[in-house]
Amino acid sequence: MDAEAIVKQIEADGRRLIEVARRDLDAAVPTCAGWNLRDLAGHMGRVHAMVACYVAGRATGPLPPDKMPKPPADDTAADFAAEALERVTEALAGVEPDTEIWNWSPRPDAGFYFRRMLHETGVHRWDAENAMGDTGPVDGEQGSDGVDEFFEFVLPNAQTRKPRDLPAGSLHVHRSDGDGEWFVCAEGDEVLTERVHRKGDAAVRGPGGALFLAMWNRLPLDDASLSVMGDEAVARAWAALAP
């Protein structure tokens, strides 16, 4: 996906999330423990507003917490999210991905924010829809890149911030609707990933979008779109690490 397509997808998923949240802000979000749709809209608004501040300001370092917009706790959370979505899409549309901007990843450019917001907004759009029992799919190419980001950055970053016991077994993830294979294992507290075809203690195979949702512990591994081979407990343990 090019930069323009990513911004359009962020906007589409963000609008869908807000549309669904407005139906019933008190509805529980099963895949985000303890949250309702008001909380989810507020969270997404806070993240979008924060990224807009970094990107629009071409930040060269961390911004102080008091500069970050805070989501309201009342029913204006959806309005807050809508305003933040407009800000973040405008900011991303106005920057080249290779522009240097500080972030919390090894790649110090705006491209990190494009990728992170694409997948953050996509998974939370699905969370909102799931709360209402009406989920839409994730595109295969988008989902495949989301799996790649999950193993390349999300899990290692989570381990750096708060180390957890990693699964003893290895996992092979195989995309069935295009290119994409990953072999994941643990070495101490470190997550090691290779983009290769290699037999693991467990294997999960399916379309890119379904694999993305499964690795983010949204889609159960017994979903009809997925097939699991080997030690299913190992596969579940890797998916359960989703932050």
Summary of the structure (lengths in Angstrom):
residues: 243
radius of gyration: 17.8
end to end distance: 24.9
largest distance: 49.9
contacts: 828
relative contact order: 0.12
helix: 50%
strand: 12%
